[in-house]
Amino acid sequence: MVELTTTNRAWFDRALRVIPGGVDSPVRSFRSVGGTPYTVVSGEGAYVTDVEGTTYVDYVQSYGASLLGHAHPDVVAALRDAAALGTTFGAPTPGEVLLAEAITERVQGLEQVRLVSSGTEAVMSALRVARGYTKRQRVLKFDGCYHGHSDALLVAGGSGVAQLGLPDSAGVTPGAIADTVVAPYNVVPTLDDSFAAVLVEPVAANMNLVVPRAQFLAELRAECDRVGALLIFDEVITGFRLAVGGAASYFDVTPDLWCFGKVIGGGLPVGAFGSTREIFSSLAPQGPVYQAGTLSGNPLATAAGTTVLSLVADADLATLGARVASFANALRSTIEEAGLFAQTPHVGPLMGLYLSREASDAPTNFGESKIFADNGLYAAFFHAMLERGVALAPGAYEIFFVSLAHGELEFERTLDAAAYAARRAREA
Ligand SMILES: *Cc1c(COP(=O)(O)O)cnc(C)c1O
């Protein structure tokens, strides 16, 4: 146990000495909102508690990895049972088969998955398969979509990359991104037969929330088919959250390759990429596309993931979506009553928040989202929320992750805090 005798500042100072920027992932730093991050010692359901003993209603939820909320008793029990049997072997285990079955059974058209340890790995590997299978090189991604930090995809990324104001990353060679083409979200690009794949977040959730316009995904599917490119859905956020069958079922558009992460690990490091048996016949050991991982499909992670999937049904996600819809509307009115304008776009359980001083429509692409992020209102709102016990993500390009553990009590607390925070932001 960590003793609660110290401060967030003291922990962060210690962190700064031995961890670059004090964080193991840049989105956790308060770089874009200012101030000192709270250091978390524990979480339970919708709440996290920091080293000073302050408890917050948590809308970070590990950026969406905790769909059931923190420390769900069934997940904790599954982990305890799995840990006692040994945590990694380098040989096939029943756990990985169970998780792969759970995933493929739930997602229409998905025949096989390979488990990895992060969303980054899942997308990186899916892209390699797409290139290997089509024997083509170029890939198209959309401006402001984040697909992990592999070299080829660190161009015009959202989330932390955008928060830090980086167009892309130093250390990535021009060669590594030469075959990556970037296009604006919500506009169907014209492809040709040099494209191996189009990679898309079916709902863009790393440039705040940008809703795909009706038919965007269906038209992308048709354009890929026209030139023989593969369509890759990065469902790291949408998978098992929009619906049990993910965005593919929610929008009724079937991709060629799927990428998962976050939810399917139940809070442990897991990713997965999936496809048909035909496309995956190109993957080693059957085919020439190499991909591997020492800890891939490890028993702890698969036990947690399988438990989460077994506990979440479409009805739960639909109920959550309805609760988020009414919360989004209430949050918007609360903020507007306090004298600011707000947009709270939502799709199923996914929800964004845009603050502005003038009335404005919800963004449809990264350029429009950036206008809101740059108006500076979010930082003031964020800190005032934190002061009132509500933890939002420390950056204007993130979304609200509402877990299945969030209920009316938490929403009411959040709305009370938001009334205060909107006034503070307005005056800032
Ligand atoms: C978080 C995220 C990733 C990367 O997953 P990691 O587990 O952080 O590597 C990829 N794609 C999307 C859409 C994400 O939100």
Ligand as a Chemical Component Dictionary entry (heavy atoms), coordinates in Angstrom:
data_LIG
# 
_chem_comp.id                   LIG 
_chem_comp.type                 NON-POLYMER 
_chem_comp.pdbx_formal_charge   0 
_chem_comp.three_letter_code    LIG 
# 
loop_
_chem_comp_atom.comp_id 
_chem_comp_atom.atom_id 
_chem_comp_atom.alt_atom_id 
_chem_comp_atom.type_symbol 
_chem_comp_atom.charge 
_chem_comp_atom.model_Cartn_x 
_chem_comp_atom.model_Cartn_y 
_chem_comp_atom.model_Cartn_z 
_chem_comp_atom.pdbx_ordinal 
LIG C1 C1 C 0 -5.723 4.332 -27.749 1  
LIG C2 C2 C 0 -5.833 4.125 -29.209 2  
LIG C3 C3 C 0 -4.854 3.412 -29.932 3  
LIG C4 C4 C 0 -3.574 2.960 -29.314 4  
LIG O1 O1 O 0 -3.751 2.014 -28.307 5  
LIG P1 P1 P 0 -2.578 1.821 -27.213 6  
LIG O2 O2 O 0 -3.058 0.674 -26.414 7  
LIG O3 O3 O 0 -2.486 3.106 -26.477 8  
LIG O4 O4 O 0 -1.335 1.521 -27.959 9  
LIG C5 C5 C 0 -5.098 3.150 -31.265 10 
LIG N1 N1 N 0 -6.219 3.574 -31.862 11 
LIG C6 C6 C 0 -7.164 4.264 -31.213 12 
LIG C7 C7 C 0 -8.408 4.676 -31.933 13 
LIG C8 C8 C 0 -6.991 4.582 -29.869 14 
LIG O5 O5 O 0 -7.915 5.315 -29.237 15 
# 
loop_
_chem_comp_bond.comp_id 
_chem_comp_bond.atom_id_1 
_chem_comp_bond.atom_id_2 
_chem_comp_bond.value_order 
_chem_comp_bond.pdbx_ordinal 
LIG C1 C2 SING 1  
LIG C2 C3 SING 2  
LIG C2 C8 DOUB 3  
LIG C3 C4 SING 4  
LIG C3 C5 DOUB 5  
LIG C4 O1 SING 6  
LIG O1 P1 SING 7  
LIG P1 O2 DOUB 8  
LIG P1 O3 SING 9  
LIG P1 O4 SING 10 
LIG C5 N1 SING 11 
LIG N1 C6 DOUB 12 
LIG C6 C7 SING 13 
LIG C6 C8 SING 14 
LIG C8 O5 SING 15 
# 
